[in-house]
Amino acid sequence: MLNSLPMSFITLFIILPLPALLIISIILAIRDGNNNYMNNKHNAKYAFYYLLSLVSLIFMALSVGMIAFGIINKSVADALTLNSYNSWDSQLKFAISALFIAAPIFYLVSRLINRGLRKGELEKESGIRRWLTYFIILVSCLIILGVFIGVINNFLSGELTLRFILKALAMFVIAGASFSFYFYDIKRESPDKPDKIVKIFFIGTLVLVIAAFVAAWFFVESPRMARERRLDQALVQNIYNIENTVNSYYERNEKLPLNLEELIADEHIYINADLLSDPETKEPIVYNKLSDREFELCATFRTSSYDDKANRTSYIGTDMDNKNHFIGYQCLSGNLYAVKALEAEKAALKTPALETK
């Protein structure tokens, strides 16, 4: 469920409700000004604070949830989801980024709202405070319900029981913290006075957010490693492009080129010069003709695609494992598609004869 949260949930629960929420805020601000619940000059300011707190709360809660789910999925291995580890790695990076921005905004805006209550700029019975607080609770409920449905759906689809229990516990903690605070805040009798429970909530959730933020770094690759892996992916893509060009040459000339210079010199072949080298170092990719029907392409790689199953890079091509590599200089076997197709056709013709015997 959380795999699609960054786009679908943000669209559904943040972007779509904002126009209606802005209209409600303006109406409430005008009404409160007419009813003298608070000074007119503060109406728009606190409506803005509540809107900003809602958006930052959603990002913060979803980020903590995504970090918790990502850590659970990476710590509790499941054979059914080994190919999803890269998506969880990307999700952890999104959660770290969102938490880094949203958490400070949420705590700052919440502090400004509480200070306004103590100073009397925001009245306890103000429509802005009551309606927007309940709206925050409503949106939080919808998101939590959606995540719980996703968790249960994954469990019913065969997810490990331990994963299900840990994810359910994580959601109970996040949901419990959000609901209990806002219900308490809207019901308390003297919001204009310092409150120990509010202070405990802020300290407790701040510790939780910091813990989640720090823990995420132990389960996600460093920015340097991520860059090196992406550069290797670009390098492998260049190797695929050369391989495809070699195949085009073979189909036209019924032979392999002796070297890349001969390949480039063919007037019927076009290949971008930038694709013949490493995208960063510009070190040339080496082409070796091994026989009339065999060739290899060599380059220096920064990372290994065999490091671990959690971060293994999958290269899409004719042969899925053909372009996996180790760190350092390595030669990768080239695929000659016409030859492989001919071999497959011969194998198919032999099969009926074997069955007859």
C-alpha positions as CSV (number, residue, x, y, z in Angstrom):
1,M,0.0,0.0,0.0
2,L,2.7,2.4,0.9
3,N,4.5,1.8,-2.4
4,S,2.1,4.2,-4.1
5,L,1.7,6.7,-1.2
6,P,4.1,9.5,-2.5
7,M,1.8,10.2,-5.5
8,S,-1.7,8.8,-5.0
9,F,-2.1,9.7,-1.4
10,I,-0.6,13.2,-1.7
11,T,-3.0,13.8,-4.6
12,L,-6.0,12.4,-2.9
13,F,-5.6,13.8,0.6
14,I,-3.6,17.0,0.1
15,I,-4.0,18.5,-3.4
16,L,-7.7,17.7,-3.9
17,P,-9.1,18.9,-0.5
18,L,-7.0,22.1,-0.5
19,P,-9.5,24.3,-2.6
20,A,-12.4,23.3,-0.3
21,L,-10.3,23.8,2.8
22,L,-9.2,27.2,1.7
23,I,-12.9,28.2,1.1
24,I,-13.8,26.9,4.6
25,S,-10.9,28.7,6.2
26,I,-11.9,32.1,4.6
27,I,-15.6,31.6,5.6
28,L,-14.5,30.8,9.2
29,A,-12.1,33.6,9.4
30,I,-14.8,36.1,8.3
31,R,-17.3,34.6,10.7
32,D,-15.0,34.6,13.6
33,G,-14.1,38.2,12.9
34,N,-17.8,39.2,12.9
35,N,-18.4,37.3,16.1
36,N,-15.3,38.9,17.7
37,Y,-13.8,35.5,18.6
38,M,-10.5,37.0,17.8
39,N,-9.0,40.1,16.3
40,N,-9.7,40.4,12.5
41,K,-6.0,40.9,11.7
42,H,-5.1,37.4,13.1
43,N,-7.8,35.4,11.3
44,A,-6.0,34.8,8.0
45,K,-2.7,34.1,9.9
46,Y,-4.1,31.3,12.0
47,A,-6.1,29.8,9.1
48,F,-2.8,29.7,7.2
49,Y,-1.0,28.1,10.3
50,Y,-3.7,25.3,10.5
51,L,-3.5,24.6,6.8
52,L,0.3,24.4,6.9
53,S,0.2,22.2,10.0
54,L,-2.2,19.8,8.2
55,V,0.1,19.4,5.2
56,S,3.2,19.1,7.2
57,L,1.6,16.6,9.6
58,I,0.5,14.4,6.6
59,F,4.0,14.4,5.2
60,M,5.6,13.8,8.6
61,A,3.3,10.9,9.5
62,L,3.5,9.3,6.1
63,S,7.3,9.6,6.1
64,V,7.6,8.0,9.6
65,G,5.3,5.2,8.3
66,M,7.3,4.7,5.1
67,I,10.5,4.5,7.1
68,A,9.0,2.0,9.5
69,F,7.6,-0.1,6.7
70,G,10.9,0.1,4.7
71,I,12.9,-1.0,7.7
72,I,10.5,-3.9,8.4
73,N,10.6,-5.0,4.8
74,K,14.4,-4.9,4.6
75,S,14.9,-6.6,8.0
76,V,12.3,-9.3,7.6
77,A,13.1,-11.0,4.3
78,D,10.3,-12.4,2.2
79,A,10.9,-14.4,-0.9
80,L,7.9,-12.9,-2.5
81,T,9.2,-9.4,-2.4
82,L,12.9,-9.7,-3.1
83,N,12.5,-7.8,-6.4
84,S,10.8,-4.9,-4.6
85,Y,13.9,-3.9,-2.5
86,N,15.0,-1.2,-4.9
87,S,11.5,0.4,-4.7
88,W,11.7,0.4,-0.9
89,D,15.1,2.0,-1.1
90,S,13.7,4.8,-3.2
91,Q,10.8,5.2,-0.8
92,L,13.2,5.5,2.1
93,K,15.0,8.3,0.3
94,F,11.6,10.1,-0.3
95,A,10.7,9.7,3.4
96,I,14.0,11.1,4.6
97,S,13.6,14.1,2.3
98,A,10.0,14.7,3.3
99,L,10.7,14.3,7.0
100,F,13.7,16.6,6.8
101,I,11.5,19.4,5.5
102,A,8.0,18.7,7.0
103,A,9.0,17.9,10.6
104,P,10.6,21.3,11.5
105,I,7.6,23.1,9.8
106,F,5.1,21.1,11.8
107,Y,6.7,21.8,15.2
108,L,7.3,25.4,14.4
109,V,3.7,26.0,13.3
110,S,2.3,24.1,16.2
111,R,4.4,26.2,18.5
112,L,3.1,29.4,16.9
113,I,-0.5,28.2,17.3
114,N,-0.1,27.4,21.0
115,R,1.6,30.7,21.5
116,G,-1.4,32.4,19.9
117,L,-3.7,30.6,22.3
118,R,-1.7,31.7,25.3
119,K,-1.6,35.3,24.1
120,G,-5.3,35.4,23.3
121,E,-4.9,36.0,19.6
122,L,-6.7,32.7,19.0
123,E,-9.8,31.9,21.1
124,K,-10.6,28.5,22.4
125,E,-14.0,28.5,20.7
126,S,-12.8,29.9,17.5
127,G,-14.3,28.3,14.4
128,I,-10.9,28.2,12.7
129,R,-9.5,26.2,15.6
130,R,-12.4,23.8,16.0
131,W,-13.3,23.1,12.4
132,L,-9.7,22.9,11.1
133,T,-8.6,20.7,14.0
134,Y,-11.5,18.2,13.3
135,F,-10.6,18.4,9.6
136,I,-7.0,17.4,10.4
137,I,-8.4,14.5,12.4
138,L,-10.7,13.5,9.5
139,V,-7.9,13.6,6.9
140,S,-5.6,11.6,9.3
141,C,-8.3,9.0,9.8
142,L,-8.7,8.6,6.0
143,I,-5.0,8.1,5.5
144,I,-4.6,5.7,8.4
145,L,-7.7,3.7,7.2
146,G,-6.2,3.5,3.7
147,V,-2.8,2.3,5.1
148,F,-4.5,-0.3,7.4
149,I,-6.5,-1.6,4.4
150,G,-3.3,-1.9,2.4
151,V,-1.5,-3.7,5.3
152,I,-4.4,-6.2,5.7
153,N,-4.7,-6.7,1.9
154,N,-1.0,-7.6,1.7
155,F,-1.3,-10.0,4.6
156,L,-4.3,-11.7,2.9
157,S,-2.2,-11.9,-0.3
158,G,0.5,-13.9,1.4
159,E,2.7,-11.5,3.2
160,L,4.6,-12.9,6.2
161,T,2.7,-12.8,9.5
162,L,5.6,-11.2,11.3
163,R,5.7,-8.4,8.8
164,F,2.0,-7.9,9.2
165,I,2.2,-7.7,13.0
166,L,5.1,-5.2,12.9
167,K,3.5,-3.0,10.4
168,A,0.2,-3.0,12.3
169,L,2.0,-2.0,15.5
170,A,3.8,0.8,13.7
171,M,0.5,2.1,12.4
172,F,-1.1,1.9,15.8
173,V,1.7,4.0,17.3
174,I,1.5,6.7,14.6
175,A,-2.3,6.7,14.6
176,G,-2.5,6.7,18.4
177,A,-0.1,9.6,18.7
178,S,-2.0,11.7,16.2
179,F,-5.5,11.0,17.3
180,S,-4.9,11.2,21.1
181,F,-3.1,14.6,20.8
182,Y,-5.7,16.3,18.6
183,F,-8.7,14.9,20.5
184,Y,-7.1,16.0,23.8
185,D,-6.1,19.4,22.4
186,I,-9.6,20.2,21.1
187,K,-11.2,19.1,24.4
188,R,-8.9,20.6,27.0
189,E,-10.4,23.4,29.1
190,S,-7.6,25.8,29.3
191,P,-5.6,25.8,26.1
192,D,-4.3,29.3,26.9
193,K,-2.2,27.8,29.8
194,P,1.0,25.7,29.7
195,D,0.0,22.0,29.6
196,K,2.3,19.1,30.6
197,I,0.6,16.6,28.4
198,V,1.1,18.8,25.3
199,K,4.7,19.2,26.3
200,I,5.1,15.4,26.7
201,F,3.5,14.9,23.3
202,F,5.9,17.2,21.6
203,I,8.9,15.8,23.2
204,G,7.8,12.2,22.7
205,T,6.9,12.6,19.0
206,L,10.1,14.6,18.4
207,V,12.2,11.8,19.8
208,L,10.2,9.3,17.5
209,V,10.7,11.5,14.4
210,I,14.5,11.9,15.1
211,A,14.8,8.2,15.8
212,A,13.1,7.3,12.5
213,F,15.2,9.9,10.6
214,V,18.4,8.5,12.0
215,A,17.4,4.8,11.6
216,A,16.5,5.3,7.9
217,W,20.2,6.2,7.1
218,F,21.3,2.7,8.2
219,F,19.0,1.1,5.7
220,V,19.5,3.3,2.6
221,E,22.6,3.5,0.5
222,S,24.6,6.7,0.8
223,P,24.3,9.5,-1.8
224,R,27.8,8.7,-3.1
225,M,26.9,5.0,-3.5
226,A,23.6,5.9,-5.2
227,R,25.4,8.1,-7.7
228,E,28.0,5.5,-8.5
229,R,25.2,2.9,-9.0
230,R,23.4,5.2,-11.3
231,L,26.6,5.9,-13.3
232,D,27.1,2.2,-13.7
233,Q,23.5,1.8,-14.9
234,A,24.2,4.5,-17.5
235,L,27.5,2.7,-18.5
236,V,25.6,-0.6,-18.9
237,Q,23.0,1.2,-21.0
238,N,25.9,2.4,-23.3
239,I,27.1,-1.2,-23.5
240,Y,23.6,-2.3,-24.6
241,N,23.6,0.4,-27.2
242,I,26.9,-0.7,-28.7
243,E,25.6,-4.3,-28.6
244,N,22.5,-3.4,-30.5
245,T,24.7,-1.5,-33.1
246,V,27.0,-4.5,-33.5
247,N,23.9,-6.6,-34.1
248,S,22.7,-4.2,-36.8
249,Y,26.2,-4.4,-38.4
250,Y,26.1,-8.2,-38.3
251,E,22.6,-8.4,-39.9
252,R,23.7,-6.2,-42.8
253,N,27.2,-7.6,-43.3
254,E,26.9,-11.2,-42.0
255,K,30.0,-10.7,-40.0
256,L,31.3,-9.0,-36.8
257,P,33.3,-5.8,-37.1
258,L,37.0,-6.1,-36.2
259,N,36.9,-3.1,-33.9
260,L,34.7,-0.1,-33.1
261,E,36.4,2.0,-35.7
262,E,35.2,-0.3,-38.4
263,L,31.7,-0.2,-36.8
264,I,31.6,3.6,-36.8
265,A,32.9,3.8,-40.4
266,D,30.0,1.9,-41.8
267,E,27.8,4.4,-43.6
268,H,24.6,2.5,-42.7
269,I,25.3,2.5,-39.0
270,Y,24.9,5.5,-36.7
271,I,25.9,5.6,-33.1
272,N,26.4,8.6,-30.8
273,A,30.1,9.1,-29.9
274,D,29.1,9.8,-26.3
275,L,27.7,6.2,-26.0
276,L,31.1,4.7,-26.7
277,S,32.6,5.6,-23.3
278,D,31.9,5.9,-19.6
279,P,29.4,8.7,-19.0
280,E,31.6,10.4,-16.3
281,T,35.2,9.5,-16.9
282,K,34.9,9.2,-20.7
283,E,37.1,6.1,-20.6
284,P,36.4,4.2,-23.8
285,I,34.4,1.0,-23.7
286,V,36.6,-1.8,-25.2
287,Y,35.2,-4.0,-27.9
288,N,36.9,-7.4,-28.5
289,K,36.0,-9.8,-31.3
290,L,36.5,-13.3,-29.9
291,S,35.4,-15.4,-32.9
292,D,33.2,-15.1,-36.0
293,R,30.1,-15.2,-33.8
294,E,31.3,-14.1,-30.4
295,F,32.3,-10.7,-29.0
296,E,32.6,-8.9,-25.6
297,L,32.5,-5.4,-24.3
298,C,34.8,-4.3,-21.4
299,A,34.6,-1.4,-19.0
300,T,35.5,-0.3,-15.5
301,F,32.6,-0.5,-13.0
302,R,32.3,1.5,-9.7
303,T,30.0,-1.0,-7.9
304,S,29.0,-4.6,-8.0
305,S,25.5,-5.7,-9.1
306,Y,26.0,-8.7,-6.9
307,D,26.6,-6.8,-3.6
308,D,23.4,-8.0,-1.9
309,K,19.8,-8.9,-2.8
310,A,18.5,-5.7,-1.2
311,N,20.3,-3.4,-3.6
312,R,21.1,-5.6,-6.6
313,T,20.8,-3.7,-9.8
314,S,18.6,-5.4,-12.5
315,Y,19.6,-4.7,-16.1
316,I,16.8,-5.2,-18.7
317,G,18.0,-6.7,-21.9
318,T,18.1,-9.9,-24.0
319,D,19.7,-11.8,-21.1
320,M,18.8,-10.6,-17.6
321,D,22.1,-11.8,-16.0
322,N,24.3,-11.1,-19.0
323,K,25.2,-7.6,-17.9
324,N,25.6,-8.1,-14.2
325,H,29.1,-7.2,-13.0
326,F,31.6,-6.9,-10.2
327,I,33.6,-3.8,-9.1
328,G,36.5,-2.9,-11.4
329,Y,37.5,-3.8,-14.9
330,Q,35.3,-6.5,-16.4
331,C,34.4,-7.9,-19.8
332,L,30.8,-8.8,-20.5
333,S,29.7,-11.2,-23.2
334,G,27.8,-9.7,-26.1
335,N,24.6,-11.2,-27.4
336,L,24.4,-11.9,-31.1
337,Y,20.6,-12.0,-31.6
338,A,20.6,-13.6,-35.1
339,V,22.8,-16.5,-33.9
340,K,20.7,-17.0,-30.7
341,A,17.5,-17.1,-32.8
342,L,19.0,-19.7,-35.1
343,E,20.2,-21.8,-32.2
344,A,16.7,-21.6,-30.6
345,E,15.1,-22.6,-33.9
346,K,17.4,-25.6,-34.3
347,A,16.6,-26.7,-30.7
348,A,12.9,-26.5,-31.4
349,L,13.3,-28.7,-34.5
350,K,15.1,-31.3,-32.6
351,T,12.5,-31.6,-29.8
352,P,9.8,-33.4,-31.8
353,A,12.4,-36.0,-33.0
354,L,13.4,-36.7,-29.4
355,E,9.7,-37.1,-28.3
356,T,9.1,-39.6,-31.2
357,K,11.9,-41.8,-30.0
